[in-house]
Each structure stands twice: as structure tokens, then as C-alpha cells.
Amino acid sequence: MSKALIAMSGGVDSSVAAHLTQAKGFECIGCTMKLYENEDAGVPKAHTCCSLNDVEDARLVARKLGMPYYVFNFSDDFKEKIIDKFVDCYLHGKTPNPCIDCNRYMKFDKLFDRAKILGCEYIVTGHYARIEREANKFVLKKALDRTKDQSYVLYFLTQEQLAHTLFPLGTYQKSQVRIIAEAQGFVNFNKPDSQDICFVPDGDYAKVVELHAGHLPPQGDFVGTDGTKMGTHKGIIHYTIGQRKGIGLALNEPYFVCSIDVKNNTVVLGKSKDLFARELIAEDFNWISGVAPSEELHCQAKIRYRHQEQAAVVRVLSDGRVQVVFDEPQRAITPGQAVVLYDGDIVLGGGVII
């Protein structure tokens, strides 16, 4: 009997993933990762963090399924690899996606190591995505429930990781998952999905950056696309490409953040048309097949989680970075976000926009 380590967040998805894996005959062990201390999220130490409720929900589901359950403290690694990187990105005028980094460095790195120690052949998560074997390669595919598909945040997976990962929910609709959870009597069957970044519980990214940076980024100039001063900004960490609300200027027509000049500490404002571009460069690129294409590639590319992928031509540069040229201009291409390439349902790979 194969052993599987189930990453249980306390939510309905990972709980049903645990049930489905167990029902297939796997010997299952449940676990939850403790990823941050209250102080890291700007929450008072004496305050009862909401994640304790999530741990209790996960523990109750594991107990109901009769599987062992552990809590692993990865808070030191999480601070170094996720929070510190998040802070550094904002200080350098970028907009990071910490959920991708968390999946990459926590679930599919630290947790894989722990699975090996426990003698588990597989990691199981509640992600909505599919893994299939075609010829002698593993492929990552979109979930059948397009409204919940999470393949975008998994572009970093390697052949080795795909060979030892199970996504039981990839062929299910979210509505079916809740029905299964209720039928099993899970305490969290109607628990709302989490929408926030876990260590930014109130959505105030700038507060977390200021807390960990240890200083207030200086004010600077808002400038137009022609370099004309338009006002004073309150620090570059408060802005991201495409932003309109929160600029704080009384202007006679809509203006948007078009770029952030870290060197000169300026935030460039422009009209909506100024946000469109056809080309980007991405670094730290992962090709899921394990091999980068040697020729120009025609595919679809997605520049943020809620973005509809668009037709593009992709070229691998001599230094390993990837150039993506879209057939049509795209709005608000943002440094720090991921660009992910698709061939229909199949994820080809992805990297970080620079």
C-alpha cells in the first residue's frame, strides 16, 4: 500500500482531497504547515490567530478519517523565502505573488522533504489541477472546473515533483466537492474559501512591508509619461502597475500607475492607453517538460492569475530568459508577477516578469 502525505489547510478542498486519496486505498497521513508567527503578520502576540481555527478543523477531519495528523513548524523558512522576498519585491517596485512562492518553496520543497522522512511516496494537495502521463513524460493540465483552476500557480513543478504528487480534485467541480464534504460529515463543508494572502490578513500590504523593512520608504514625485511632475506619492510600496484608486491626486481625468522608477523614486502616471504593451521578458523560467524549446514557440500566455491567456510567440534567449511577444497588446504587464504558458489545457512552464 502506497503512503501519501496530505497537506491539510483546514479548508474543504484539502479535506475532500484527503478523503478521496484514502478511498483509493492509500495509507494517508495528514499535516498542516505552521508558516508564520502573529508578529510577522502585524497581529499582536496575545491575539488568537485565525490559523489556529484552521489547524483545529484539519485535525478534526483527520481524526474523522482515522489518519495520523501532524503540525509542522516551517515559520523560519517561510519568513526567509516568502515574507522577506515579498518585502524586497515591493521595495524594488515590483508586485510579487507570494502564493506561488509558498507553493514552490513550502508545499513542494519543505513538505516533500518531510514526506520522504515519513516514508510517503506522494504529496497530496487540494489544488484544482490535473497531472497526467503522456508517453514517458508527466504533464500538468488545467482543472476541469475552469472557475477554480489553479494550474497558473503550479508552473514551477518539475518532472520529479509531478511523479510524486496527486491532485484528486482536478476532475471535480467545486460544487461536487462541497457535496462530498457534507456527506462525509466534515465540520468545514460550508467554510468560505480563503481570499487573502495568509500573512496579510487585513489586506494592507504596505503595513507588512513597513513592519519587516524597519523603515518608511520615502515620499517622491508622481510624474507624467513626459516627465512632468504631477504631485507627491507616499512611498513606492503603496503602488502597483494599473492602479487607479488610492493615488490621492485630484485630477480632471482618470490616471493610472504605468511604471515605478525605483532609482529616481518616482511613480509614473498615464492614461489607460499607456498601460498596454505587447512584449515582456521573464526570468527564473521553468519548463515543465524539463527541456526548453529550441525554436520559436506559438502558444498562449497568461500574465496574472485572473487574466485570460492570450496568443503569443515565445523565444528562449541565450541567457535562459524568455521573451514573450503577444499578438495583441496586453494591459498592465507587471514586474514581479508570473507569466505562464499554455498549449490548450497543458501548462508548458512559466517564469517571473522583469
Secondary structure, 3 states (H helix, E strand, C coil): CCEEEEECCCCHHHHHHHHHHHHCCCEEEEEEEECCCHHHHCCCCCCCCCHHHHHHHHHHHHHHHCCCEEEEECHHHHHHHHHHHHHHHHHCCCCCCHHHHHHHHHHHHHHHHHHHHCCCCEEECCCCEEEEEECCEEEEEECCCCCCCCHHHHCCCCHHHHHCEECHHHHCCHHHHHHHHHHCCCCCCCCCCCCCCCCCCCCCHHHHHHHHHCCCCCCEEEEECCCCEEEEECCHHHCCCCCCCCCCCCCCCCCEEEEEECCCCEEEEECHHHHEEEEEEEEEEEECCCCCCCCCEEEEEECCCCCCCEEEEEEECCCCCEEEEEEEEEECCCCCCEEEEEECCEEEEEEEEC
